[in-house]
Amino acid sequence: MILAGIKFWEMRSRHTKVRGFIGLIEAGSGLIVGTARLTDSIGPLSTERWRCNVSKHKVPYRGCEHLAAKNWNHAWVLDDAKKLDEPIPYKHPQGAVIWVRFN
C-alpha cells in the first residue's frame, strides 16, 4: 500500500529518530522493492487520533484495539514512495530487526 501511494503512515511500536530516504523490503523476500522518505515519527497516538487517521495508516479501526494494546501506536510518516524497476537483493544480517545499514 505504501508503494501504491495509498498508505502514508507505517505503524510501529516505537519512535524513530531516523529521517531521510529508506529502502522498503518485502518481508521474507530478501529484496529491496522500493524507497520512501521517512519525514517524521508521531506518537504515541491516542485511540481517538488513531481512529481519525485510518486513511493514512489503513489499519481498520476494529483492528486497532489489539495493536494499541501492544503499543503499535507510533506513526512513521512516509513520503515520496517509489517502486524500484528491478528489486535489489540484500542479505539480512542476523539480529537486525528494524534497520539494516547499507554502505
VENRA-V435147 format. One record per pair of residues at least 6 apart in sequence whose C-alpha atoms are under 8 Angstrom apart, sorted by sequence separation. I is the first residue (numbers start at 1). J is the second residue. D is the distance in Angstrom with one decimal. If there is no record, write none. Layout:
BEGIN
<<I	J	D> <I	J	D>>
END
This chain:
BEGIN
<<1	7	5.3> <2	8	6.3> <25	31	5.8> <26	32	6.6> <54	60	6.6> <67	73	7.4> <25	32	4.5> <26	33	6.4> <54	61	6.9> <93	100	7.4> <24	32	5.6> <25	33	5.7> <92	100	7.2> <23	32	6.1> <24	33	5.8> <25	34	7.1> <23	33	7.5> <24	34	5.0> <51	61	5.8> <23	34	5.9> <24	35	5.4> <50	61	7.8> <23	35	4.5> <24	36	7.1> <22	35	5.6> <23	36	6.6> <21	35	6.6> <22	36	5.6> <50	64	7.8> <21	36	5.5> <22	37	6.1> <21	37	4.2> <22	38	6.8> <20	37	5.1> <21	38	6.1> <47	64	7.9> <19	37	7.3> <20	38	5.2> <57	75	7.8> <19	38	5.1> <20	39	6.5> <18	38	7.2> <19	39	5.6> <19	40	7.0> <47	68	7.5> <50	73	7.6> <17	41	7.3> <16	41	6.0> <15	41	5.8> <15	42	7.2> <44	71	7.9> <46	73	7.6> <15	43	7.0> <45	73	5.2> <15	44	8.0> <44	73	5.1> <45	74	6.2> <14	44	8.0> <43	73	6.3> <44	74	5.0> <45	75	7.8> <3	34	7.0> <43	74	4.4> <44	75	7.9> <42	74	5.5> <43	75	6.3> <41	74	6.7> <42	75	5.0> <41	75	5.6> <42	76	6.5> <41	76	4.5> <42	77	7.5> <40	76	5.9> <41	77	6.0> <39	76	7.7> <40	77	5.0> <38	76	6.9> <39	77	5.6> <40	78	7.5> <38	77	5.8> <39	78	6.0> <38	78	4.7> <39	79	7.0> <37	78	5.5> <38	79	6.5> <36	78	6.2> <37	79	5.1> <36	79	5.9> <37	80	5.8> <36	80	5.3> <37	81	6.8> <35	80	7.9> <36	81	4.1> <11	57	6.8> <35	81	5.6> <36	82	6.3> <9	56	5.5> <10	57	6.1> <34	81	7.1> <35	82	5.4> <7	55	7.5> <8	56	5.2> <9	57	4.6> <34	82	5.5> <35	83	6.6> <7	56	5.4> <8	57	6.1> <34	83	4.2> <35	84	7.4> <6	56	7.6> <7	57	5.6> <33	83	6.0> <34	84	4.8> <7	58	6.3> <33	84	5.6> <33	86	7.5> <34	87	7.4> <33	87	4.7> <32	87	5.5> <33	88	6.7> <31	87	5.8> <32	88	5.0> <13	70	7.4> <14	71	7.7> <31	88	5.4> <32	89	6.3> <13	71	5.1> <14	72	7.4> <31	89	4.5> <32	90	7.1> <12	71	7.8> <13	72	4.1> <14	73	7.6> <15	74	6.0> <30	89	5.7> <31	90	5.9> <12	72	4.9> <13	73	6.0> <14	74	5.8> <15	75	7.9> <16	76	7.6> <30	90	5.6> <11	72	6.0> <12	73	6.3> <13	74	5.9> <15	76	7.7> <30	91	6.4> <11	73	6.3> <12	74	5.2> <30	92	7.0> <11	74	5.6> <12	75	6.3> <11	75	4.7> <12	76	7.1> <10	75	5.5> <11	76	6.3> <9	75	5.4> <10	76	5.1> <9	76	5.4> <10	77	6.6> <9	77	4.7> <10	78	7.4> <8	77	6.0> <9	78	6.0> <8	78	5.1> <8	79	6.7> <5	81	6.9> <3	81	5.5> <2	81	6.6> <3	82	5.8> <3	83	5.8>>
END
